[in-house]
Amino acid sequence: MNRFTTIILVVGFIFIAGCSKETPSRDHIPVLKEQVFQLQEAIKNHSRAAIDSLLSPDILSAGQNSDSLLNFCWGYENDFPFERLGDCEIAYTDKHAIADCFVMDSTNMKDRPVRLIFIYQHDLWLLKRFEPRDTIASQL
């Protein structure tokens, strides 16, 4: 009986510990959507200053900046007619968020997937880095 009681107590403590973590506030969802939209508009307008205002200083340690984001979205020779960041799926915790989107032109093709990684710093969601995603893996 002693072993059974111990198991019940351990399971109970694990259950209580799991319940003590709060889920992230749903208030972050519209804020993150707005950040992606602001980023999209800044990219569309080739506005380095607007993009810089949405970037975390941590992005520099990833070797990225507003120019590298513009080059990724528009192409290194400005040969891709960027229109929007489409079909974004956002997942987040209290301090980190991932937005899986597609860099789209007017055809809305989903052949240029990108992952936007945000960090919550100084009461703001800021872009920490971005990375292209494998097209085949993103469709699985």
C-alpha positions, 0 to 999 in steps of 0.5 A: 500500500505504501508504494501505491500511495507514493505513486498517487502522490507523485502523479498528483504533484506532477498534475499540480505542477503542470496546472500551475503554469499559465497559458500565454495571454491571448492578448498577444495574438492581435499584437503579433498579427499586427507586427507581421502586418507592419513588417509586411508593409515596411517590406512592401515600401522598402522602408529600412527605417520602419523595418529597423523599428520592428527588429530586436538587436538580437537579429544582428547576432544572427547576421541579419538586418533590414537589408537582408530581410528586404533582399530575401523578400524582394530577391537580391536583384529586386526581381521578385514582385513582393506583395505580402506575407501570406497564410501566416500561422502563429505559435507563441509563449510568453516570451517567444513567437514563431510566424510561419508565412509565405512570401507572396506576389500577386499570384499567391503561390506558396513556394517561398516559405519563411519563418519569422521568429519574434522575441518579447522585449521591453513590452514589444514583440520584435523580430529576432531572426527569419529563416527560409523554410524547406518548401517540401517539409512545410507542405507535409 
